[in-house]
Amino acid sequence: MEVYSNEAAIGTDRRILPVSVHVPVLLDKVVEHLAPQPGRRYIDCTVGAGGHAEAVLDASSPDGQLLAIDADASILALARERLSRFGDRVRFAHANFADLASVADEHSFAGVDGVLFDLGLSSLQLDTPERGFSFRADAPLDMRLDQNQPRDAAGLVRDLSEHELSEVIFRFGEEPRARKVARAIVRAREHEPITTTGQLAELVRCVVPGGRIHPATRTFQALRIAVNEELDVLESALRQAHALLADAGRLGAISFHSLEDRIVKQYLTSQASPCTCPPRWPVCTCGRQPRLERVTRKAVAAGECEVAANPRARSARLRVARRLGPPL
């Protein structure tokens, strides 16, 4: 996740996109724990506007290489602009990290020394009303990271049954009043289509009490995750990234909510465990060796100064592990 300042026109889609960017979250910690080195190769699976990638390329100068991947074409255009000074040291791919293995193979990026996932939305995506990620402005209910995919949030709200909506909102948003929200949506859409963020936010506000966060926060999170199938592909992407690492290569992930962090933590923990035998088994018979070693013993959080400068960094958590042994 990155924070943006002034606005200027850039890109081919004629939208107004910010060019000047501030430091992305946990930048120093990413560089410290990913430990980029000259002559090594890295993959940024969610490059955004290129803040983390720029730091990795700087730290791996003069000849480190990086494959920059993002599902959002307009964001990838910003990365191209920001990273243009590195020339052919960086390659770009408009793709979802669900297809990481095939994208890496296409660009001959196997046996890499580091892979990074920054799983949060960028401030640009949140603050561009027409993308429909935020309820701060009334805009089309979109929420697609990749504008080429056919299904958007309005489609989910229109087509899912009350039970299916409740399941999505509870599972992906951890919203305790998911059934009430789903019921309100179904009743409202009988009278008129729900096509804007303002309509949905107002519906949720009527059934979810206010508090520390906006009443619609969890519902919007849930729909965004469902639209982009974010959690469904994350564990597979982590496995693909692990398989691409060279011996001692590092795998890092920044998450912004407990659902993402839980998947990352569970995967790294399982791969760092030396034995899968039952706890009361007297002798190990599985013969399994750990495949990862955790570089960060627990999740790394942003410090007070970073949170003060960027409140959205408050929920960021970084986990990093190092591969043990060559690729299988």
C-alpha positions in Angstrom: 0.0 0.0 0.0 1.3 3.4 -0.9 0.2 7.0 -0.2 -0.2 9.6 -3.0 0.1 13.3 -3.0 -0.3 15.7 -6.0 -2.2 14.9 -9.2 -1.1 14.9 -12.8 -2.3 13.2 -15.9 -0.5 10.0 -16.8 -1.3 6.7 -18.6 -3.3 5.8 -21.6 -6.8 5.6 -20.1 -7.3 9.4 -19.9 -8.0 9.3 -16.2 -6.3 11.7 -13.8 -3.8 9.7 -11.8 -1.4 10.8 -9.1 2.3 10.7 -10.0 4.1 11.9 -6.9 4.1 9.2 -4.2 5.2 9.0 -0.6 7.0 6.0 0.9 5.1 2.7 0.8 4.3 0.9 4.1 7.1 -0.9 6.0 9.6 0.1 3.3 12.7 -0.1 5.6 11.6 -3.4 7.1 10.9 -4.9 3.6 14.5 -4.0 2.5 16.0 -5.2 5.8 14.3 -8.6 5.8 14.2 -9.3 2.0 17.9 -8.3 2.0 18.3 -7.4 -1.8 21.8 -8.0 -3.1 23.6 -7.0 -6.4 23.3 -9.5 -9.2 20.2 -11.2 -7.7 16.7 -11.5 -9.0 13.4 -10.6 -7.4 9.6 -10.7 -8.0 7.1 -8.1 -6.8 3.8 -9.8 -7.2 1.7 -6.6 -6.4 4.0 -3.9 -7.6 1.5 -1.0 -7.3 3.1 2.2 -8.2 6.5 0.7 -7.6 7.6 2.0 -4.2 8.9 -1.3 -2.8 10.2 -2.4 -6.2 12.2 0.9 -6.5 13.8 0.2 -3.1 14.7 -3.4 -4.0 16.2 -2.3 -7.3 18.2 0.5 -5.6 19.5 -2.0 -3.0 20.4 -4.6 -5.6 22.3 -2.1 -7.9 24.0 -2.1 -10.2 22.7 -5.3 -11.8 19.9 -6.8 -9.7 16.7 -7.6 -11.7 13.0 -7.5 -10.8 9.8 -8.8 -12.4 7.0 -6.4 -11.6 3.5 -7.9 -11.6 0.1 -6.2 -11.0 -3.5 -7.0 -11.8 -4.4 -3.4 -12.2 -3.3 -2.0 -15.6 -3.6 1.7 -14.6 -1.4 1.1 -11.5 1.1 -0.8 -13.5 1.4 2.2 -15.8 2.5 4.2 -12.8 5.1 1.6 -11.9 6.5 1.8 -15.5 6.9 5.5 -15.1 8.5 5.3 -11.7 10.9 2.5 -12.5 11.8 3.7 -16.0 15.3 4.8 -14.8 16.2 1.1 -14.2 15.9 0.3 -17.9 16.0 -3.4 -18.7 16.7 -4.4 -15.1 13.0 -4.5 -14.6 10.3 -6.3 -16.5 6.5 -5.7 -16.3 3.6 -8.1 -16.4 -0.1 -7.2 -16.3 -1.3 -10.3 -14.5 -2.9 -11.7 -11.3 -0.5 -13.4 -8.9 -2.8 -16.4 -9.1 -0.8 -17.1 -12.3 2.6 -16.4 -10.8 4.3 -19.6 -11.9 3.3 -19.2 -15.6 4.2 -15.4 -15.6 7.6 -16.1 -14.0 8.2 -18.9 -16.6 7.3 -16.6 -19.4 9.9 -14.1 -18.2 12.5 -16.7 -17.3 12.3 -15.8 -13.6 12.9 -19.1 -11.8 15.3 -19.7 -9.0 14.8 -16.1 -7.7 16.2 -14.6 -4.6 13.1 -12.9 -3.2 9.4 -12.7 -3.8 7.2 -10.0 -2.2 3.4 -9.7 -1.9 1.9 -6.4 -0.7 -1.7 -7.5 -0.3 -3.3 -4.2 0.5 -5.1 -1.7 -1.8 -3.1 1.4 -2.7 -4.3 4.8 -1.6 -4.7 5.5 -5.3 -7.2 2.7 -5.7 -9.1 3.7 -2.5 -9.1 7.4 -3.4 -10.2 7.1 -7.1 -14.0 7.2 -6.7 -14.8 5.5 -10.0 -13.1 2.4 -8.9 -15.8 1.9 -6.3 -13.6 0.6 -3.5 -14.6 3.3 -1.0 -17.8 4.6 0.4 -16.5 8.2 0.9 -18.0 9.2 -2.5 -21.0 8.0 -4.4 -19.6 6.1 -7.4 -20.2 2.9 -9.5 -20.1 -0.2 -7.3 -17.2 -1.8 -9.1 -14.2 -3.0 -6.9 -12.4 -4.9 -9.7 -8.6 -4.8 -9.5 -8.5 -5.9 -13.1 -10.9 -3.9 -15.1 -11.0 -6.6 -17.8 -12.7 -9.2 -15.6 -16.4 -9.4 -16.2 -17.8 -9.6 -12.6 -18.0 -6.5 -10.4 -19.4 -5.8 -7.0 -22.7 -4.6 -8.4 -23.1 -8.0 -10.1 -22.6 -9.8 -6.8 -25.1 -7.6 -5.0 -27.6 -8.2 -7.8 -27.1 -11.9 -8.3 -26.3 -13.6 -5.1 -29.0 -15.0 -2.9 -29.6 -13.7 0.6 -27.8 -16.8 2.1 -24.9 -16.4 -0.3 -24.5 -12.7 0.4 -24.6 -13.4 4.2 -21.9 -16.0 3.8 -19.7 -13.7 1.8 -20.1 -10.7 4.2 -19.5 -12.9 7.2 -16.6 -14.9 5.9 -14.7 -12.2 4.1 -15.7 -9.2 6.2 -16.1 -10.9 9.6 -19.3 -8.8 9.9 -21.3 -10.1 12.9 -24.5 -8.6 11.4 -24.0 -10.2 8.0 -27.5 -11.7 7.9 -29.1 -8.4 8.6 -27.0 -6.7 5.9 -27.8 -9.4 3.4 -31.5 -9.2 4.2 -31.5 -5.4 3.8 -29.7 -5.7 0.4 -32.2 -8.3 -0.9 -35.2 -6.2 0.2 -33.8 -3.0 -1.3 -32.9 -4.6 -4.7 -36.5 -5.7 -5.1 -37.4 -2.0 -5.5 -34.4 -0.7 -7.4 -31.0 -2.0 -8.5 -28.1 -1.3 -6.1 -25.4 0.1 -8.4 -23.5 2.7 -6.4 -21.3 2.8 -3.4 -23.5 5.4 -1.8 -26.6 3.2 -2.0 -24.9 0.2 -0.5 -23.2 2.3 2.3 -26.5 3.8 3.3 -28.2 0.4 3.4 -25.5 -1.0 5.7 -25.6 2.1 7.9 -29.2 1.5 8.6 -28.6 -2.0 10.0 -25.1 -1.8 11.5 -24.5 0.6 14.4 -21.7 3.1 14.1 -18.5 2.7 16.1 -14.7 3.2 15.7 -15.0 2.3 12.0 -17.6 3.2 9.4 -20.6 0.7 9.5 -20.0 -0.3 5.9 -16.3 -1.0 6.2 -16.6 -4.8 6.7 -19.2 -5.2 4.0 -17.1 -3.3 1.4 -14.0 -5.4 2.4 -16.0 -8.6 1.9 -17.3 -7.7 -1.5 -13.9 -6.5 -2.7 -12.3 -9.8 -1.6 -15.1 -11.8 -3.2 -15.0 -9.9 -6.5 -11.2 -10.4 -6.9 -11.1 -13.9 -5.3 -8.2 -12.6 -3.2 -8.2 -15.2 -0.4 -9.0 -18.1 -2.8 -5.8 -17.6 -4.7 -3.5 -16.4 -1.9 -2.4 -19.8 -0.6 -1.8 -21.1 -4.1 0.3 -18.0 -4.9 2.4 -18.5 -1.8 3.1 -22.1 -2.9 4.0 -20.9 -6.4 6.3 -18.2 -4.9 8.0 -20.7 -2.6 8.6 -23.1 -5.6 10.3 -20.2 -7.5 12.8 -19.4 -4.8 16.5 -20.4 -5.0 18.2 -21.8 -2.0 18.1 -19.2 0.8 15.7 -17.1 -1.3 13.2 -15.1 0.7 9.4 -14.9 0.7 7.7 -11.9 2.2 4.1 -10.8 2.5 2.5 -7.6 3.8 -1.1 -8.1 4.9 -3.7 -5.6 6.1 -6.4 -7.7 7.8 -6.5 -10.9 9.8 -7.9 -13.1 7.1 -4.8 -12.5 4.8 -2.4 -12.6 7.7 -3.8 -15.9 8.9 -3.2 -17.5 5.6 0.3 -16.2 5.3 1.2 -17.2 8.9 -0.3 -20.7 8.5 1.6 -21.3 5.3 5.0 -20.1 6.6 4.5 -22.0 9.9 3.6 -25.3 8.1 6.6 -25.0 5.8 8.9 -24.3 8.8 7.7 -27.3 10.8 10.1 -30.2 10.8 7.6 -32.9 11.5 4.0 -33.6 10.7 3.5 -36.7 12.8 0.8 -36.7 15.5 1.8 -34.8 18.7 1.8 -38.0 20.8 3.7 -40.1 18.3 6.7 -41.5 20.1 9.1 -41.5 17.1 9.0 -39.4 14.0 8.1 -41.5 11.0 7.3 -38.9 8.4 11.0 -37.9 7.9 9.9 -34.4 6.8 12.4 -31.6 6.8 11.5 -28.0 7.2 11.4 -26.1 3.8 11.3 -22.6 5.2 13.0 -20.8 8.1 11.1 -17.8 9.5 13.2 -14.6 9.2 10.6 -12.7 11.2 9.6 -14.7 14.3 6.4 -12.7 14.5 4.6 -10.2 12.3 6.4 -6.9 11.9 4.2 -3.8 12.4 4.7 -0.2 11.5 6.2 2.1 14.2 4.6 5.1 15.7 6.2 7.6 13.4 5.1 5.7 10.3 1.6 5.4 11.6 1.5 9.1 12.4 2.5 9.9 8.8 0.3 7.3 7.3 -2.6 6.1 9.5 -3.4 3.3 6.9 -0.1 1.7 7.9 -1.6 0.9 11.3 -3.0 -2.5 10.2 0.0 -3.5 8.1 1.8 -6.8 9.1 5.0 -8.1 7.4 6.1 -11.8 7.6 9.3 -13.1 5.9 10.8 -16.6 5.6 13.9 -18.0 3.9 14.0 -21.1 1.8 15.9 -24.1 3.1 17.4 -26.2 0.3 17.2 -25.9 -3.5 14.0 -25.9 -5.5 12.2 -29.3 -5.5 
